[in-house]
Amino acid sequence: MSHKPTLFTGGYNPEGAIKWIEELEIIFEAMGCTEENKTILGVYVLREEA
């Protein structure tokens, strides 16, 4: 199974941001990520002015 979160590119889209966070939380739970790894991986998938 491949876990590939969508990239969040910023902008003013609160609904898109919430959906993106929910997707990441599901992936992090499946991977058994620590809080530290969640931060590192979350920052990695942020793009542009996010």
Distance bins in CASP14 RR format, pairs under 12 A and 6 or more apart:
PFRMAT RR
TARGET T0000
AUTHOR 0000-0000-0000
RMODE 2
METHOD distances of the structure
MODEL  1
1 27 0 0 0 0 0 1 0 0 0 0 0
1 30 0 0 0 0 1 0 0 0 0 0 0
1 31 0 0 0 0 0 1 0 0 0 0 0
2 27 0 0 0 0 0 1 0 0 0 0 0
2 30 0 0 0 0 0 1 0 0 0 0 0
2 31 0 0 0 0 0 1 0 0 0 0 0
3 23 0 0 0 0 1 0 0 0 0 0 0
3 24 0 0 0 0 1 0 0 0 0 0 0
3 25 0 0 0 0 0 1 0 0 0 0 0
3 26 0 0 0 0 1 0 0 0 0 0 0
3 27 1 0 1 0 0 0 0 0 0 0 0
3 28 0 0 0 0 1 0 0 0 0 0 0
3 29 0 0 0 0 0 1 0 0 0 0 0
3 30 1 0 0 1 0 0 0 0 0 0 0
3 31 1 0 0 1 0 0 0 0 0 0 0
3 32 0 0 0 0 0 1 0 0 0 0 0
3 33 0 0 0 0 0 1 0 0 0 0 0
3 41 0 0 0 0 1 0 0 0 0 0 0
3 45 0 0 0 0 0 1 0 0 0 0 0
4 23 0 0 0 0 1 0 0 0 0 0 0
4 24 0 0 0 0 0 1 0 0 0 0 0
4 27 0 0 0 0 1 0 0 0 0 0 0
4 41 0 0 0 0 0 1 0 0 0 0 0
4 45 0 0 0 0 1 0 0 0 0 0 0
5 19 0 0 0 0 0 1 0 0 0 0 0
5 20 1 0 0 1 0 0 0 0 0 0 0
5 21 0 0 0 0 1 0 0 0 0 0 0
5 22 0 0 0 0 0 1 0 0 0 0 0
5 23 1 0 1 0 0 0 0 0 0 0 0
5 24 1 0 1 0 0 0 0 0 0 0 0
5 25 0 0 0 0 0 1 0 0 0 0 0
5 26 0 0 0 0 1 0 0 0 0 0 0
5 27 1 0 1 0 0 0 0 0 0 0 0
5 28 0 0 0 0 1 0 0 0 0 0 0
5 30 0 0 0 0 0 1 0 0 0 0 0
5 31 0 0 0 0 0 1 0 0 0 0 0
5 33 0 0 0 0 0 1 0 0 0 0 0
5 38 0 0 0 0 0 1 0 0 0 0 0
5 41 0 0 0 0 1 0 0 0 0 0 0
5 42 0 0 0 0 1 0 0 0 0 0 0
5 44 0 0 0 0 1 0 0 0 0 0 0
5 45 1 0 1 0 0 0 0 0 0 0 0
5 46 0 0 0 0 0 1 0 0 0 0 0
5 47 0 0 0 0 0 1 0 0 0 0 0
6 16 0 0 0 0 1 0 0 0 0 0 0
6 17 0 0 0 0 0 1 0 0 0 0 0
6 19 0 0 0 0 1 0 0 0 0 0 0
6 20 1 0 0 1 0 0 0 0 0 0 0
6 21 0 0 0 0 0 1 0 0 0 0 0
6 22 0 0 0 0 0 1 0 0 0 0 0
6 23 1 0 0 1 0 0 0 0 0 0 0
6 24 0 0 0 0 1 0 0 0 0 0 0
6 26 0 0 0 0 0 1 0 0 0 0 0
6 27 0 0 0 0 0 1 0 0 0 0 0
6 42 0 0 0 0 0 1 0 0 0 0 0
6 45 1 0 0 1 0 0 0 0 0 0 0
6 46 0 0 0 0 0 1 0 0 0 0 0
6 47 0 0 0 0 0 1 0 0 0 0 0
6 50 0 0 0 0 0 1 0 0 0 0 0
7 16 0 0 0 0 0 1 0 0 0 0 0
7 20 0 0 0 0 1 0 0 0 0 0 0
7 23 0 0 0 0 0 1 0 0 0 0 0
7 24 0 0 0 0 0 1 0 0 0 0 0
7 42 0 0 0 0 0 1 0 0 0 0 0
7 44 0 0 0 0 1 0 0 0 0 0 0
7 45 1 0 1 0 0 0 0 0 0 0 0
7 46 1 0 0 1 0 0 0 0 0 0 0
7 47 1 0 1 0 0 0 0 0 0 0 0
7 48 0 0 0 0 1 0 0 0 0 0 0
7 50 0 0 0 0 1 0 0 0 0 0 0
8 14 0 0 0 0 0 1 0 0 0 0 0
8 16 1 0 0 1 0 0 0 0 0 0 0
8 17 1 0 0 1 0 0 0 0 0 0 0
8 18 0 0 0 0 0 1 0 0 0 0 0
8 19 0 0 0 0 1 0 0 0 0 0 0
8 20 1 0 1 0 0 0 0 0 0 0 0
8 21 0 0 0 0 1 0 0 0 0 0 0
8 22 0 0 0 0 0 1 0 0 0 0 0
8 23 0 0 0 0 1 0 0 0 0 0 0
8 24 0 0 0 0 1 0 0 0 0 0 0
8 42 0 0 0 0 1 0 0 0 0 0 0
8 43 0 0 0 0 0 1 0 0 0 0 0
8 44 0 0 0 0 0 1 0 0 0 0 0
8 45 1 0 0 1 0 0 0 0 0 0 0
8 46 1 0 1 0 0 0 0 0 0 0 0
8 47 1 0 0 1 0 0 0 0 0 0 0
8 48 0 0 0 0 1 0 0 0 0 0 0
8 49 0 0 0 0 0 1 0 0 0 0 0
8 50 1 0 1 0 0 0 0 0 0 0 0
9 16 0 0 0 0 0 1 0 0 0 0 0
9 17 0 0 0 0 0 1 0 0 0 0 0
9 20 0 0 0 0 1 0 0 0 0 0 0
9 45 0 0 0 0 0 1 0 0 0 0 0
9 46 0 0 0 0 1 0 0 0 0 0 0
9 47 1 0 1 0 0 0 0 0 0 0 0
9 48 1 0 1 0 0 0 0 0 0 0 0
9 49 1 0 0 1 0 0 0 0 0 0 0
9 50 1 0 0 1 0 0 0 0 0 0 0
10 16 0 0 0 0 1 0 0 0 0 0 0
10 17 1 0 0 1 0 0 0 0 0 0 0
10 20 0 0 0 0 1 0 0 0 0 0 0
10 45 0 0 0 0 0 1 0 0 0 0 0
10 46 1 0 0 1 0 0 0 0 0 0 0
10 47 1 0 0 1 0 0 0 0 0 0 0
10 48 1 0 0 1 0 0 0 0 0 0 0
10 49 1 0 1 0 0 0 0 0 0 0 0
10 50 1 0 1 0 0 0 0 0 0 0 0
11 17 0 0 0 0 1 0 0 0 0 0 0
11 20 0 0 0 0 0 1 0 0 0 0 0
11 46 0 0 0 0 0 1 0 0 0 0 0
11 47 0 0 0 0 0 1 0 0 0 0 0
11 48 0 0 0 0 1 0 0 0 0 0 0
11 49 1 0 0 1 0 0 0 0 0 0 0
11 50 1 0 0 1 0 0 0 0 0 0 0
12 49 0 0 0 0 0 1 0 0 0 0 0
12 50 0 0 0 0 0 1 0 0 0 0 0
13 19 0 0 0 0 1 0 0 0 0 0 0
13 20 0 0 0 0 1 0 0 0 0 0 0
13 49 0 0 0 0 0 1 0 0 0 0 0
13 50 0 0 0 0 0 1 0 0 0 0 0
14 20 0 0 0 0 0 1 0 0 0 0 0
14 21 0 0 0 0 0 1 0 0 0 0 0
15 21 0 0 0 0 0 1 0 0 0 0 0
15 22 0 0 0 0 0 1 0 0 0 0 0
16 22 0 0 0 0 1 0 0 0 0 0 0
16 23 0 0 0 0 1 0 0 0 0 0 0
16 24 0 0 0 0 0 1 0 0 0 0 0
16 50 0 0 0 0 0 1 0 0 0 0 0
17 23 0 0 0 0 0 1 0 0 0 0 0
17 24 0 0 0 0 0 1 0 0 0 0 0
17 46 0 0 0 0 0 1 0 0 0 0 0
17 50 0 0 0 0 1 0 0 0 0 0 0
18 24 0 0 0 0 0 1 0 0 0 0 0
18 25 0 0 0 0 0 1 0 0 0 0 0
19 25 0 0 0 0 0 1 0 0 0 0 0
19 26 0 0 0 0 0 1 0 0 0 0 0
20 26 0 0 0 0 0 1 0 0 0 0 0
20 27 0 0 0 0 0 1 0 0 0 0 0
20 42 0 0 0 0 1 0 0 0 0 0 0
20 45 0 0 0 0 1 0 0 0 0 0 0
20 46 0 0 0 0 1 0 0 0 0 0 0
20 47 0 0 0 0 0 1 0 0 0 0 0
20 50 0 0 0 0 1 0 0 0 0 0 0
21 27 0 0 0 0 0 1 0 0 0 0 0
21 28 0 0 0 0 0 1 0 0 0 0 0
21 38 0 0 0 0 0 1 0 0 0 0 0
21 42 0 0 0 0 1 0 0 0 0 0 0
21 45 0 0 0 0 0 1 0 0 0 0 0
21 46 0 0 0 0 0 1 0 0 0 0 0
21 50 0 0 0 0 0 1 0 0 0 0 0
22 28 0 0 0 0 0 1 0 0 0 0 0
22 29 0 0 0 0 0 1 0 0 0 0 0
23 29 0 0 0 0 0 1 0 0 0 0 0
23 30 0 0 0 0 0 1 0 0 0 0 0
23 42 0 0 0 0 0 1 0 0 0 0 0
23 45 0 0 0 0 1 0 0 0 0 0 0
24 30 0 0 0 0 0 1 0 0 0 0 0
24 31 0 0 0 0 0 1 0 0 0 0 0
24 33 0 0 0 0 1 0 0 0 0 0 0
24 37 0 0 0 0 0 1 0 0 0 0 0
24 38 1 0 0 1 0 0 0 0 0 0 0
24 39 0 0 0 0 0 1 0 0 0 0 0
24 41 1 0 0 1 0 0 0 0 0 0 0
24 42 1 0 0 1 0 0 0 0 0 0 0
24 43 0 0 0 0 0 1 0 0 0 0 0
24 44 0 0 0 0 0 1 0 0 0 0 0
24 45 1 0 0 1 0 0 0 0 0 0 0
24 46 0 0 0 0 0 1 0 0 0 0 0
25 31 0 0 0 0 0 1 0 0 0 0 0
25 32 0 0 0 0 0 1 0 0 0 0 0
25 33 0 0 0 0 1 0 0 0 0 0 0
25 38 0 0 0 0 1 0 0 0 0 0 0
25 41 0 0 0 0 0 1 0 0 0 0 0
25 42 0 0 0 0 0 1 0 0 0 0 0
26 32 0 0 0 0 0 1 0 0 0 0 0
26 33 0 0 0 0 0 1 0 0 0 0 0
27 33 0 0 0 0 1 0 0 0 0 0 0
27 37 0 0 0 0 0 1 0 0 0 0 0
27 38 0 0 0 0 1 0 0 0 0 0 0
27 41 0 0 0 0 1 0 0 0 0 0 0
27 42 0 0 0 0 1 0 0 0 0 0 0
27 45 0 0 0 0 1 0 0 0 0 0 0
28 34 0 0 0 0 1 0 0 0 0 0 0
28 35 0 0 0 0 1 0 0 0 0 0 0
28 36 0 0 0 0 0 1 0 0 0 0 0
28 37 1 0 0 1 0 0 0 0 0 0 0
28 38 1 0 1 0 0 0 0 0 0 0 0
28 39 0 0 0 0 0 1 0 0 0 0 0
28 40 0 0 0 0 0 1 0 0 0 0 0
28 41 1 0 0 1 0 0 0 0 0 0 0
28 42 0 0 0 0 1 0 0 0 0 0 0
28 45 0 0 0 0 0 1 0 0 0 0 0
29 38 0 0 0 0 1 0 0 0 0 0 0
31 37 0 0 0 0 1 0 0 0 0 0 0
31 38 0 0 0 0 1 0 0 0 0 0 0
31 41 0 0 0 0 1 0 0 0 0 0 0
31 42 0 0 0 0 0 1 0 0 0 0 0
32 38 0 0 0 0 1 0 0 0 0 0 0
32 41 0 0 0 0 0 1 0 0 0 0 0
33 39 0 0 0 0 1 0 0 0 0 0 0
33 40 0 0 0 0 1 0 0 0 0 0 0
33 41 1 0 0 1 0 0 0 0 0 0 0
33 42 0 0 0 0 1 0 0 0 0 0 0
34 40 0 0 0 0 1 0 0 0 0 0 0
34 41 0 0 0 0 0 1 0 0 0 0 0
35 41 0 0 0 0 0 1 0 0 0 0 0
35 42 0 0 0 0 0 1 0 0 0 0 0
36 42 0 0 0 0 0 1 0 0 0 0 0
36 43 0 0 0 0 0 1 0 0 0 0 0
37 43 0 0 0 0 0 1 0 0 0 0 0
37 44 0 0 0 0 0 1 0 0 0 0 0
38 44 0 0 0 0 0 1 0 0 0 0 0
38 45 0 0 0 0 0 1 0 0 0 0 0
39 45 0 0 0 0 0 1 0 0 0 0 0
39 46 0 0 0 0 0 1 0 0 0 0 0
40 46 0 0 0 0 0 1 0 0 0 0 0
42 50 0 0 0 0 1 0 0 0 0 0 0
43 50 0 0 0 0 1 0 0 0 0 0 0
44 50 0 0 0 0 0 1 0 0 0 0 0
END
